Amino acid sequence: MFLLALCALNGCKRETPAGRDDTAMRHERGNQIVAEYLKRDAAPYRKIRVRMNITSESEPLKIYELEIWRKQSGDETLTLTHVVQPADESDLAALSTERE
C-alpha cells in the first residue's frame, strides 16, 4: 500500500500556467496521500484481499487470492493470511504476531 502511495506521488504532476511543475502543489498532494494512508493503517481491524498472477517459463499461469485479516491492539498486531484461491490450496494459512 505504501508503494501505491509513492506511485500516486509521482502521478500527481501538474503544470503551472508557465508550463513548469508546481512543486508546492505536488508536495501538498503527497502529504495528503501519506496522511490518508497512515490514518487507514492505524485502524484496529483491517481486511484485505490480494490477487497475484504468477508466471513461469516452465509452468502455466497460477492465480492466487489471499485474504489478510489484521487486528491491532496496544503494542501487538495479529495478522492472519489465508489462501482463498486456488481452491485446492485453500487449506493454507499463516498467523503472525508482531510486538513492539
Secondary structure, DSSP 8 states (H G I E B T S, - for coil): -HHHHHHHHHT---B-TTSSB-HHHHHHHHHHHHHHHHHHHT-SEEEEEEEEEE--SSS--EEEEEEEEEEEETTEEEEEEEEEESGGGTT-EEEEEEE-
